């Protein structure tokens, strides 16, 4: 091939990359109409968790002498207003007619129901698993908790997608590599995030439990959830924003799911956590540890 031919080929490749739909990102279904009855039911369900969250924040803070729990909850509320950035990348859309709209960020609706759900989510996942690790609970307990939370969260999100409360979308319109509208990597992330973030909190706790440094948890939550998910699910994100075949989409979904599983298991088997686990012995598996025992 001549030098000019090589140059032309390279130029063609560069132009192809820059013209791909992945640069512009998939277009959301802006005309989607929300099921108001279902949306109100989910928003009210989320808001009803707030009294329990406030009680937990007060009780744990007084018992432990730190403000980690209320700060995680604050981070969850703030994350709701940052989430649209990651939704544009990951293909998530909330209709503008969602009840109790709090703000519009980058043309995307943020509602108080989602904010309340995140207040509960970041406490129930991260702090509960941190407590389980601190008490030396075996790995199978952590995995049972993650599986239970994944089942609960995924069922709610699949149901919400069926009622057009929010939806995953892709370049092709419908979500790719998905089960009942929920991308498979999110099924794993919904539960394994608890182990991933709980382990990171375990490592960070000596530094953030005192003074103003607890506020570092706010950007920490955004980085651990939004940024880490975007990186681990990069193959799925690419498939979402490009016109790919079903086979390619599912391969990307599986690769992203494996990355999520590997990251969670890596954190769960870090030496400080393993040492506490070994010192505590191997008690019978109890998924019921978590939130209920945190409140004792």
N, C-alpha and C positions, 0 to 999 in steps of 0.2 A: 504494500500500500504506500502511496506517495506521502510526502510530508503534509501536503495540502489535504490529502484524503484523511489522514489521521486527525488533523486539526478540525476538519469539518465534522468528523465523527464525534470528537470530544465536545465541540460546540453544540451539536445536536443533542447529546446526552445532557449537557448543562441546561439547555432550553427545555428539555423534557422534564427534568427535575423541577425547574422553577415554574412550569406550567401545570404541574400536577395539582389535583384538588386538595391534596394534603396540606398545601401551603395555605389555602383559603379556609380550610376546615369544612366539615360537612355542614349543610344548612339545616337549622332546626325547623320543626313543624310549627311555624308561627300561627297558622290558622287553627290549631288544635283547640277544641272546646272542652273545658273541664266538666266533669260530672259534679255539680255543686253539692249534692247530697253526700256523696262519698267523700268529697274534699272536706266538707265541714266535719264529718265524722272523724276523719284522720287528724284534722287540726285540733279538734276538741280532745281526742285521745292523747295527742302529744302534750297539750297544755295541762291535762290532768296529772302529768308526771311531775310538774313543777313543785307542788307542795312537798312531795316526797324528796325531791332533790334538795330543797331548802332545808328540810329536816336533816338529811344526811350531811349536808355541808356543815351545819351547826354541830351536830353530834360528833362527827369524826374530827372536826377542827378542835373542839374542846377536849376530846379524849387524847388526840395525838399531839396537840400543841403546834400545829402548822396549818397553813391555809392552802394546801395543795388541792384539796377537793373543790372548794369554791373557785379556785383559779382555773381548774380543768373545766368547770361548768362555764365560767366566763369565756374561756377560749372557745368552747363549743358555740356559744351565742355569737361571738365575733366571727367564727368560721362560716356561719351561715351567710354572712355578707361578703365573704371572700370566695365562697364556693363557686359563684358564677364564672370566675376565671378558669377554674378546673372543669366546670361543666362544658364550657366552649370547646375544650380540648377533648374531653371524654365523651361527648355526645349525650348530654342530659338536658332536658327542657321542662320547665314548669310553666304552664299557661299563665298569661297575665291576669286572668280572672280568678286565680286562686284566692280564697277568702283570707282576710286579715293580712293584706299585703303590707309589708313594712317599708320596702324600698325597691327601687329599680337600679340595678348595677349592670353596666355594660349592656343595657337593653333587656336585661333579664330580671324577672320578678323574684323577689325574696319575701317570704311570708313568715309570720311569727310562729306558725306551727312547725316549720322546719327548724327555726332557731330553738324552740323548746325541745324538739327531738334531739338536736345535737347537744343541748345541755345535759340531757339524760345519757346519751350515747357515750360521750367521752368520759363521764364519771363511771358508768356501769361497766364499760369495757376496760379502760386503762387502769383505773384504781383497783378494781376488783381483782384483776390478774396480778397487779403489783402485790396486793395483800397475799394472794395465793403463793406467789414466789417467795415472799418474805417468810411465810410460814413453812416453806419447804415442801409444798404439795407436789406430788409426783407429776411427771409430764403428762400422763394419761388424763389427770384431772384438768390440766390446762386445755388439752385437746377436746375433752368432753364439753367444757365450758364454751370453747370456740365453736364447736359443732352446734351446741344448743342455741347460741346467739346467732350463728349463721342461719339456722333454720327459721328462727323467729323473724329476723330482719329480712331475710329473703322472701318469706311468705308475704310479709307486709308490703315489700317493694313490688313483688310480682302482682299482688292484688291492686296496688296503686296504679301500676302500669295498665292493667286491664280496664280500670275506670277512668283513665286519662287524667289522673291527678298529677302525674309527671310521667315522662317517657324517655327511654333511651332511643337514640336515632343514629343513623350513619349516612355516609355518602349515598347509599342506595335507598335510604328512607327508613326501612325497618332496621332494628338493631341486628348486628351480625354476631354469630357465635353466641346465641342467647337461648335461654330456656324460659318460656313464658314471658318474654320481653326483657329478661334480666341477663346481661352478659355473664358468661360463666366465670370470668376472673373476679367479678364482683361477688359471686356466691362464696368464693373462698375468702376474699378480702373482708367481707362483712363479719366473719367470725375470727379469722386469723389476725386481723388488725388488733384484737384484744391482746394476743400474745406478743405481737410485735411492739406495740406501744407500751404494754405493761412491763416488758423487759427493759425497754429504754428508760422508763420512769424509775425502775429499780436501780439502774446504774446512775441515774441523775439525782436520785433522792438526797444523797448526802450534800449536794451542792445547792439544791433549790428549796429545801425545807425551811430555811431560815431567812428572814429579812426580805429585802426587795427582790432577791434573785428568784423568788417563786414566780415573778412575772415573766421570767424567761420561758415558762411553760406555754404562754400564749403564742408566741411565734413558733415554739417547739411543736405544738399541736398542728399548726398549719403546715409546717414542713413535713412532719411525720405522716400526716394523713394525705394532704394534697400532693405534695412534691414526691414523696416516696411512692404513692400509688401511681402517679403519672410515669415514674421511671420504671417501676416493676411491671406495669401494664403497657409499656411502650409498644410492644408488638400489636396488642389489641387496639391501642390508640391509632397506630398507623392504619390498621385494617378498617377502623371506623371512618377515617377521613380519606379513604381512597376506594376506588371502584375495584374491588377484589372478588374473586370467586368464593363460593361457600367453603370449598376445601381450604383455601388460603386463610380465610377468616377463622375457621375452626383451629387450624394449626397455630395461628397467632394467639387465639384464645387459650389454647392448652399451654403454650409456652409461657404466657403471662401468668396463668394459674400456677404453674410449676415454680415460677419465680417468686410468687407470693408465698407459697408453701415453704420454699427454701429459706426465704428471709425470716419467716416466723420461727422455723425450727432452729435456725442459726442463733437467733436472739435467745430462744428458750434454753439453749444448751451452752450458753456462755459460762465460763468457769465459776464466777461468784454465785450464780444461780444454781449450778449443779452441786456446788459444795454444800449449800444450805439444804438442798434436796437430799443429799447423801446423809447429812447430819440428822435430818428429821426421820429418816427411815422411809419405808414404803407402806403407808397406811392404805386401807381400801379406797378405791376411787370414789370421789364424792363430787358430782357436779354442783351439788347444792351449796358448796362453799361460796365463793363469790359474794354477791350483793348482800345476802342475808347475814353472813358472818362478818362482813365489813361493818355492818350496823350494830354488832354486839358491843 
